Amino acid sequence: MELVPQPLTKDAFAPFGDVIDVPQEAGRTYYEDALGNLRPQARPSLSMSFRVPTPDRPLKSELMERHEFSSQTFVPVDVARWLIVVAPHAATGGPDMAEARAFIANGKQGVTYRPNTWHHGLTTLDRPGRFAVFMWRAGTQDEEFVPVPAFTIKIP
């Protein structure tokens, strides 16, 4: 299977979560409606992530992850283009790779994955990138990684 990424837009990404636009004008924009926590005992978790860009063209992958009980938010701090690959949960379990979608975000776009949304690991494309990451953690079942049939992403 080969995925061809499209530009990240709110409408195209809506089945998987919300797009966070870094403000370009003075003021504040709230995104808390996108956040989700399905475990009352989970605590908020804020971390910073640094990623080196992938040189792979096309990118090949055989792994997807999800956070079944928590949304997960990536806010760009210092990044250029970055890759987002998402898939819904299949009725039979695991990611439904037939419905997988790929997006390329610019350095002024973040995302919140809804709870139980399968996604590829954080991948920067053109230069190293830094992100603030927010989710909820309870110490058990915070994340799940599963092998999937190999797929490629054609990165422009």
Secondary structure, 3 states (H helix, E strand, C coil): CEECCEECCHHHHCCCEEEEECCCCCCCCCCHHHCCECCCCCEEEEEEEEECECCCCCEEEEEEEECCCECEEEEEEECCCEEEEEECECCCCCECHHHCEEEEECCCEEEEECCCCEECCCEECCCCEEEEEEEEECCCCCCEEEEEEEEEECCC
